[in-house]
């Protein structure tokens, strides 16, 4: 076996469709899971309002539920691969705000979860739902890179 083949193994391109779908579905599930308690519990939502207030957000009484619902709805859309580009854009914007308002003074480890969600959202905006999303079925539009 040649060194080049060992260092750069041939992998079927179709596997990228599966890994991308997994990334999209898991990201969406993470967002739904992470916001469910705020949606189902007024007490948890109030804690989030207080959290946002402590970080100087204007009108945390409005922005906290807005952020929670954006994450929850966009998470569900990502799981389905429906309106993926818009969901990705909103996730990206939501977590840019989180990085700037909450994580800016933290070290890289503190930034990591939010900054990853910024770039995942941006990637979903650029690429779309991929082969296994409902966007492809609903609009018969090829995603970027297919």
Beta strands, then each sheet from edge to edge (+ up, - down):
end
